[in-house]
Amino acid sequence: MASTDLPKLDCAGCRKCCESDTISLMPGDIAAFYKTDLINGKRVLRKGADGKCVYLEKTGCAIYGHQPTMCRAYDCRAHVLMTRAKGRAAAAERSGNPGKYPGYVEGERRLAALGR
């Protein structure tokens, strides 16, 4: 099943992807605007000591409306499907450590609710 087969995602206040996932900047994103780090040669949004995005506040994203492309396009369900397609080892790494990947676990939960 392709991610395009999924109904539109309503995050409804969910912030799981902001709590752990590494958000890469895309070529169209202006890196100078964001607090970033360089990981394996890729520019990514900086995380705090707690592993959460530095822009995540109690009320939500501090840069909402100006967030990087990846944040706007991210769909936890599509991420799960892509990881599954990469094979059992990739999926086991993600689902085997839910504390490290709460966004992935949320994607699995949402897919299960869709019966997928």
C-alpha positions in Angstrom: 0.0 0.0 0.0 1.4 3.4 -1.0 1.2 6.3 1.4 -0.9 8.1 -1.2 -3.6 5.5 -0.4 -3.9 6.9 3.1 -6.7 9.3 4.1 -5.5 12.8 5.1 -3.9 12.7 8.5 -5.4 14.8 11.3 -2.7 15.1 14.0 -5.3 16.4 16.5 -2.6 17.8 18.8 -0.3 14.8 18.6 3.4 15.8 18.9 5.0 12.4 18.9 7.2 13.1 15.8 8.5 16.3 17.6 9.5 14.2 20.6 12.1 12.0 19.0 12.3 11.9 15.2 15.3 13.5 13.4 14.0 16.2 11.1 16.3 16.8 8.1 16.2 20.1 6.3 15.4 19.9 2.6 17.2 21.9 -0.2 14.5 24.5 -0.2 14.7 25.2 3.5 16.8 28.1 4.6 19.1 26.6 7.2 20.1 30.0 8.6 16.6 30.4 9.9 16.6 27.3 12.1 18.7 26.1 15.0 20.4 23.1 13.4 23.0 20.4 13.9 25.0 18.5 11.3 24.6 14.7 11.5 26.3 12.4 9.0 26.6 15.4 6.6 22.9 16.3 6.8 21.5 19.5 8.3 18.9 18.6 10.9 16.7 20.5 13.4 18.4 20.7 16.8 17.1 18.6 19.6 17.3 19.5 23.3 18.9 17.4 26.0 15.5 15.6 26.4 15.6 14.5 22.7 12.7 16.7 21.7 12.8 19.3 19.0 14.1 22.6 20.4 11.0 24.3 18.9 8.5 22.1 20.8 6.8 24.1 23.5 3.9 23.2 25.9 1.5 24.8 23.5 2.9 23.2 20.3 5.4 24.2 17.7 7.1 27.6 18.3 7.7 28.1 14.6 4.4 26.7 13.3 3.7 28.1 9.9 7.4 28.5 9.3 8.6 25.0 10.0 10.8 23.1 7.6 9.3 21.2 4.7 9.8 17.8 6.4 7.6 18.9 9.4 4.9 20.1 7.1 4.9 16.9 5.0 5.5 14.3 7.6 3.0 11.5 8.1 3.8 9.0 10.8 1.8 6.3 9.0 3.7 6.8 5.7 6.9 6.6 7.7 5.9 3.2 9.1 5.0 1.9 5.6 8.3 3.1 4.2 10.2 1.4 7.1 8.3 -1.8 6.7 9.1 -1.7 2.9 12.8 -1.5 3.8 12.5 -4.9 5.5 12.0 -6.7 8.8 15.3 -5.4 10.4 14.4 -1.7 9.8 10.9 -2.2 11.2 12.2 -4.2 14.2 14.7 -1.4 15.1 12.0 1.2 15.1 9.2 -0.7 16.8 11.5 -2.5 19.2 12.5 0.7 20.9 9.3 2.8 21.3 10.9 5.2 23.8 13.3 6.2 21.1 10.7 6.4 18.2 7.3 7.5 19.6 6.4 8.9 16.2 6.8 5.5 14.7 4.7 3.8 17.3 2.0 6.4 16.8 2.1 5.7 13.1 1.6 2.0 13.8 -1.3 2.8 16.1 -3.0 4.9 13.4 -2.5 2.3 10.8 -4.0 -0.4 13.0 -7.0 1.9 13.5 -7.3 1.9 9.7 -7.0 -1.9 9.6 -3.6 -1.9 7.9 
